[in-house]
Amino acid sequence: MSAAGKVISLDVSIMGREYRVACPETERERLLQSASLLDRKMREVKDSGKVSGVERIAVMAALNITHDYISSRGAGVEPGELVSRLTHMNAALDQALAPQDNLL
């Protein structure tokens, strides 16, 4: 089996619970990013105080993520392109703000 086809197991933490997930080695970073996004969205739902119970929080977080995804597709921007744009904007901001670091 080639390295590209190798399946690995990762431990991810979502709302303080550990989950072991299998994925292709080439998708490791995306899986970690996905788990991080899900954890963040679930915590936002929980912190809103409007929803209780892990299952309901997970469903609301999934709906929020899906809504964001569909909205970005409706804007004619593919998710990968959106990530690329945001990464580029972040780098440009870092570069523009670097001189400010010397002032503080």
Sequence and secondary structure as in RCSB ss.txt:
>XXXX:A:sequence
MSAAGKVISLDVSIMGREYRVACPETERERLLQSASLLDRKMREVKDSGKVSGVERIAVMAALNITHDYISSRGA
GVEPGELVSRLTHMNAALDQALAPQDNLL
>XXXX:A:secstr
  GGG EEEEEEEETTEEEEEEEEGGGHHHHHHHHHHHHHHHHHHHHHTS  SHHHHHHHHHHHHHHHHHHHHHT
T  HHHHHHHHHHHHHHHHHHHHHHHTT 
